[in-house]
Amino acid sequence: MKNLLRLKTASATTATTIVAAPGSGKQVVVVDILTSAATNLSDGSTVIIYAPAGSTHLRSGIDFGDNKAVVGSATANVTITYFVEEIAP
């Protein structure tokens, strides 16, 4: 089970980077999304998550891969809950 004490939140209101790339050997894992309009969350090139308007509670986190940012595609109020984890070698 993941340690819930390391959860963080990030927000944006335009199509922009919501969470910066965490560095080599680490990845962002999204666990919850709240958005005022449908949006895609990508790693900058590939769509990883489609989130409809409203609240999306994920049963298990979705990782974005080694040193990838989380980028929103829509002009909407978007708040995500996430954590950063190290990737095992």
VOFITOR-908154 format. One record per atom (N, C-alpha, C, O, CB): x, y, z; residue in three letters. Coordinates in steps of 0.001 Angstrom, whole numbers, plus 524288, in hexadecimal, padded with zeros to 5 digits. Atoms other than C-alpha are relative to their C-alpha. Glycine has a CB too. Layout:
<pts>
XYZAla ...
</pts>
This chain:
<pts>
803417FB6480000Met 800008000080000Met 8036D804DB80000Met 8076080516802BCMet 7FC4D7FFFE804B7Met 7FCFF7FB2A80060Lys 804E680D887FC90Lys 7FF2A8034E804E1Lys 7FB078031A80751Lys 7FE74803197FB13Lys 800387FC967FB7EAsn 807C28173D80750Asn 7FCDE804DE7FEA0Asn 7FEAE808187FB8EAsn 8058B80176801DDAsn 803717FB9D80140Leu 7FC8A82115806E5Leu 8021780537801F3Leu 8003A8094D80039Leu 7FAAC7FF1080248Leu 7FDDC7FB227FDFFLeu 8048682B2B80E56Leu 8033E802E67FBF3Leu 8045F807847FCAFLeu 803457FEEF804C1Leu 7FCD97FD65803F3Arg 80C6F82E2580225Arg 7FCC3802227FB7EArg 7FEF5803E07F796Arg 8040A7FC4C7FDEFArg 8035D7FDE280411Leu 800A78324B7FA08Leu 80098805E97FFAALeu 80121808988039ELeu 7FA497FE8980105Leu 7FFA77FA6880103Lys 8017D83FC37F3DDLys 7FB98801787FC52Lys 7F9487FE137F9D2Lys 8056D801887FDA9Lys 803CB7FE27803CBThr 7F81A848277EC0AThr 80280804307FC9AThr 80623806E37FE38Thr 7FB1080220802BDThr 7FE457FBEC803A3Ala 7FA48850E27E043Ala 7FB43801A77FCD9Ala 7F7D57FE7A7FBB8Ala 804917FE0A7FC55Ala 8047E7FDF0802CFSer 7F0DD8599E7D8DFSer 801B9803607FB71Ser 806128056E7FB59Ser 7FC8180320803A9Ser 7FF287FC8680472Ala 7EFE0860FF7CC09Ala 7FABA801B17FDE9Ala 7F6CB7FF137FED0Ala 8034C7FD4B7FBA7Ala 804D57FE158024FThr 7E5A8868FC7C4D6Thr 800718008C7FA17Thr 7FCB58022E7F78AThr 7FE858053680267Thr 7FF357FFC9805ABThr 7EB598686A7B711Thr 802D87FB127FE40Thr 804AB7F7FE80176Thr 80322804FC7FE65Thr 7FD0C8047080221Ala 7F17D85E5B7AE0CAla 805C88010A80107Ala 8082C804537FE73Ala 7FEE77FF347F9F4Ala 7FAA07FF117FE53Thr 7FED885D907B477Thr 802167FB4C80304Thr 7FF367F79780413Thr 80055804F980362Thr 7FDB7804057FCA4Thr 8082F855057BC33Thr 7FDD8800A180583Thr 7FE4D804C7807E6Thr 806168005680001Thr 8024C7FFDC7FAC1Ile 80168851A67C8E7Ile 803FB7FE2E8040DIle 804688007A80842Ile 7FB0A7FC908003FIle 7FBD3801F27FC92Val 80C7A849BE7CF1BVal 804E47FF7A7FCA1Val 804CF7FCE17F895Val 7FE7C7FA94802AEVal 7FB0D80045802E5Ala 81A8884B667CA83Ala 802527FA8280046Ala 801337F785803DFAla 803F0804058022BAla 7FD408050B80003Ala 822C783F9F7C700Ala 803327FF8E80507Ala 805ED8033D80678Ala 8039D7FF737FB0EAla 7FD8F800797FAD8Pro 8281B83A3B7D3E0Pro 805D87FEC880002Pro 8084E7FEDE80423Pro 7FD4A7FBE6802F6Pro 7FA788015080040Gly 835B6836947CF1FGly 800CF7FA4B7FE95Gly 7FD487F7127FF24Gly 802A3801338052EGly 7FEC38054C801C1Ser 83C5682A697CA28Ser 7FF617FC058046BSer 800F97FCFE808D9Ser 805917FFCD7FDD9Ser 800B9804227FC2AGly 838B181DDE7D129Gly 7FB33800B180363Gly 7FA6B7FDB780714Gly 804AB7FFA980360Gly 804C07FF047FCFFLys 82BD5823837D659Lys 7FB6C800A87FC3FLys 7FC20802117F7B4Lys 800A0804EB80386Lys 804A57FF4880331Gln 81DDC823D47D165Gln 7FB8B802428033EGln 7FB308015C807F4Gln 7FE597FAD27FD83Gln 804BA7FDE87FD9BVal 8114E82B1E7D46AVal 7FBC17FBDD7FF89Val 7FB1B7F9787FB6BVal 7FE48805457FD5FVal 80464803A77FFF7Val 805C38227E7D841Val 7FB21803118019EVal 7FAD48050580601Val 8010A7FB3B803CFVal 804D37FD177FF06Val 7F842828E47D74EVal 7FC017FC588027FVal 7FB2E7F7F9800ACVal 7FDCE8026B7FAD7Val 803CE803407FD41Val 7EDF0823DF7E0D7Val 7FA888026180030Val 7F6CA7FFAA80184Val 801DC7FF0280577Val 805157FD757FFCDAsp 7E2DA82DD37DFEAAsp 80018804CA7FC79Asp 8040E8077F7FC25Asp 7FE8B80187805AFAsp 800607FB8A80389Ile 7DE30838227D632Ile 7FACB802B6800E7Ile 7F6BC8002780136Ile 800927FE457FA30Ile 804AD7FCD17FF9CLeu 7D467843267D7E9Leu 80067804227FBC0Leu 80425807277FBABLeu 7FF628028380598Leu 7FFAD7FC618045FThr 7D14584B157CBB6Thr 7FAA6802477FEADThr 7F6A97FFA07FF21Thr 802507FD457FB3AThr 804ED7FD5E80146Ser 7C6F4854F67C777Ser 7FE2D7FED77FA72Ser 7F9AE7FFEE7F922Ser 80098805DB800B5Ser 80157801818055BAla 7C728850207B94DAla 803587FB507FE85Ala 8077B7FA70800D0Ala 800D7804A67FC11Ala 7FD008048F801B8Ala 7CBBA843E87B24FAla 80577801A67FE4BAla 8062A805B87FBD4Ala 7FD2C7FD287FB7EAla 7FA997FEBF80166Thr 7DA68843A07B08AThr 803267FAFF7FF40Thr 801D37F6E28015CThr 8028D803798043CThr 7FC2B8043680083Asn 7E57983AD77AC50Asn 804BE8017480341Asn 8065B805FC80359Asn 8018C7FF0B7FA23Asn 7FB0A7FF437FD4ELeu 7F1618393B7B4E8Leu 804017FCC97FD08Leu 8034F7F8197FC36Leu 7FFB07FE5A805F6Leu 7FC04802A28031ASer 7FD8D835F57AD3ESer 8054C8009780294Ser 805EA8036B8066BSer 800258022A7FA6ASer 7FA9E7FF757FE30Asp 80C15834537AF68Asp 802E4803F87FC9CAsp 807B1804407FCBAAsp 802D97FAA77FFE8Asp 7FDB77FC2580385Gly 80E5A83F2D7A584Gly 7FF9B7FE5E7FA57Gly 7FFDA801A17F6D1Gly 8059F800EF80165Gly 8007D801EB8055BSer 80CDA836817999CSer 7FBC77FBD47FF73Ser 7F9467FB807FB5CSer 805307FDD57FE29Ser 803C78044480035Thr 8040482AE779CD5Thr 7FBCB800CD80420Thr 7FD06801D2808A9Thr 802BC7FAB0800C8Thr 804447FF9C7FC34Val 7F69482BA77A33CVal 8001B7FB288037BVal 8000B7F6BC80197Val 7FA92800937FD34Val 7FFE08043C7FC2AIle 7F6F8823807AFA0Ile 7FA917FF4580273Ile 7F8DC7FADB80351Ile 80423801258044DIle 80512800357FD62Ile 7E9C4826EC7B5CCIle 7FC31803AF7FD49Ile 7FD8A808277FC21Ile 800898016F805DBIle 804597FCA28017DTyr 7DCD382C1A7B090Tyr 7FCB48009B804E3Tyr 7FB117FCB980734Tyr 7FCB97FDB17FB40Tyr 803287FF087FB59Ala 7D5618328B7BBB3Ala 7FB2D803277FE84Ala 7FBAD807907FCABAla 80337802E48043AAla 804C37FD01800FFPro 7C724836887B9FCPro 7FF4E8042D80434Pro 801DA803FB80847Pro 7FB2C7FC5C7FFD2Pro 801167FBFB7FC16Ala 7C1F3842757C11EAla 7FE1D7FD6D80504Ala 7FB347F999804E1Ala 7FBE5803F87FDF6Ala 8018C8021B7FAEDGly 7C02E83FE27CF91Gly 804997FDA3802D5Gly 809167FF24801FEGly 7FBBD7FBF47FF5DGly 7FC068027B7FCC3Ser 7C79B837617D8F2Ser 801177FA797FE16Ser 7FD7B7F7667FD46Ser 7FE4C7FFEB805BFSer 7FE64805368019EThr 7CF3B82B6B7D4B6Thr 8037F7FDBC8043EThr 807F47FF69804E6Thr 802DE800207FA9CThr 7FD028029E7FBE5His 7D3AF822BC7DFEBHis 802117FAE77FDB2His 7FF087F7897FC17His 7FC8F7FEF98050CHis 7FD9A8049B8025ELeu 7DD388187E7DB17Leu 800D37FBCE80428Leu 802E07FCE98085DLeu 805418016E7FD57Leu 7FF5E804507FC41Arg 7DD1A80B3C7E1D5Arg 805B87FEBB800EEArg 8073A7FD2280535Arg 7FD297FB217FE11Arg 7FA5B800847FF68Ser 7EB9A80A2B7DF5DSer 8027A8045F7FCCFSer 80040806177F8E9Ser 802037FA6F7FE30Ser 7FD7F7FBA480298Gly 7F510814AB7DB2EGly 8019D7FEC67FA69Gly 802937FA437F90DGly 804AA801AE8030FGly 7FE2B8008580560Ile 7F8CA816FD7CCFFIle 8052E802E17FF97Ile 805778079580091Ile 7FBE6802317FBFBIle 7FAD27FD978004AAsp 807428196A7CAD7Asp 800F08025D7FA9DAsp 7FEB8800A57F6B5Asp 804457FBF980143Asp 7FECD7FD30804D4Phe 80CBA8228F7C087Phe 805487FE847FDC1Phe 806AF8006F7F993Phe 7FFD6805CE800F5Phe 7FB04801CF8021BGly 819EA81BFF7BEB9Gly 804A58032B801DDGly 804108075D80424Gly 7FFD48001A7FA31Gly 7FB147FDBD7FE2DAsp 8280781F5D7C168Asp 800B3805A37FE36Asp 800DB806C37F98AAsp 8048E7FCBB7FE19Asp 7FEC47FA82800E4Asn 82A6182E087C28EAsn 7FC37802A87FC3BAsn 7FDE1805C37F8F5Asn 8057A8007D7FDF1Asn 803FD7FDA580358Lys 81D85831DF7BBDBLys 7FCAE803CC80322Lys 7FB54802C8807A2Lys 7FC897FBC57FD81Lys 803717FC1D7FDA4Ala 8157383DFF7BEE1Ala 7FA567FE5D7FF48Ala 7F92D7FAC77FC4AAla 800F2805767FD9BAla 8059E8009C800C7Val 8069F83E697C028Val 7FE1A8050E7FD86Val 7FE988093D7FFD9Val 7FD067FEC68054FVal 801977FB6980300Val 800F5847B37B5F7Val 7FA277FFAD7FEECVal 7F8417FBBA7FCF1Val 803248006C7FACCVal 805977FFB88011AGly 7F2A784BD77B519Gly 7FF0A802497FA9FGly 8021E805747F8BAGly 7FD328034080426Gly 801067FE5880563Ser 7EC5D84E2C7A7D9Ser 7FBAF804047FF70Ser 7FB128063B7FB37Ser 7FEAA7FB647FCCASer 804977FCA180096Ala 7E074856977AAC4Ala 80060804CE80376Ala 8031E804DF8076AAla 7FB077FCFB80147Ala 800A77FB707FCAEThr 7DD50863FD7AFECThr 7FB9D7FEAF803CCThr 7F7017FF6D802A7Thr 7FEC48051D7FCB8Thr 803AF801BE7FC02Ala 7D6C485F007BC2CAla 802BD8004D80544Ala 807898005E8058DAla 7FDF97FA537FEE0Ala 7FDC6800617FAC7Asn 7D8AE85F1A7CABFAsn 801257FA4680106Asn 7FD927F71180144Asn 7FC3E8025580440Asn 7FE5F8056F7FF30Val 7E06F852AA7CD2EVal 8034E7FFB0804EFVal 807108029D8059BVal 803187FDE27FB30Val 7FCD8801217FB5CThr 7E57184DA97DA25Thr 800FA7FA2180010Thr 7FD5B7F7017FF92Thr 7FD37801E380534Thr 7FEBA805927FFA1Ile 7EC9B840CC7DB2EIle 8029B7FEE88053CIle 805528023480770Ile 8039A7FE497FB6EIle 7FD3D801F47FB6CThr 7F112839107E6E2Thr 803B67FBD77FDFAThr 802367F8807FADDThr 7FC217FDC680455Thr 7FBF48036980226Tyr 7FDAD831B87E481Tyr 804427FF0E80406Tyr 8045C8018880825Tyr 802588025F7FB03Tyr 7FB32800A17FD03Phe 80A3482C967EA4CPhe 804667FEC87FC25Phe 8036F7FD2D7F7B7Phe 7FF727FB938043FPhe 7FB62801378031BVal 817F182AEC7E50FVal 8029F7FB4C8027DVal 8037F7FB2380737Val 803D6804C97FFA7Val 7FD57804A47FDF4Glu 81E7881DBB7E64DGlu 804E97FEF07FCDEGlu 8054E800467F844Glu 7FC5D7FB327FFE0Glu 7FB4E801AA802BDGlu 82BC4818967E306Glu 7FED87FB027FD07Glu 7FBE87F7A77FED4Glu 804997FF32803D6Glu 800AA8049E80335Ile 82C5080E8D7D840Ile 8045F7FC3580155Ile 808F97FD978013AIle 7FFFE801627FA13Ile 7FC10803F77FEB3Ala 8331D802007DC24Ala 8036A7FEE77FB46Ala 8016F7FE707F6EBAla 7FD627FAE6801ECAla 7FC7D800FF80470Pro 83F317FF7C7D3CBPro 7FF3C7FAA17FDA2Pro 801E87F93F7F9E2Pro 8059D80098801B0Pro 
</pts>
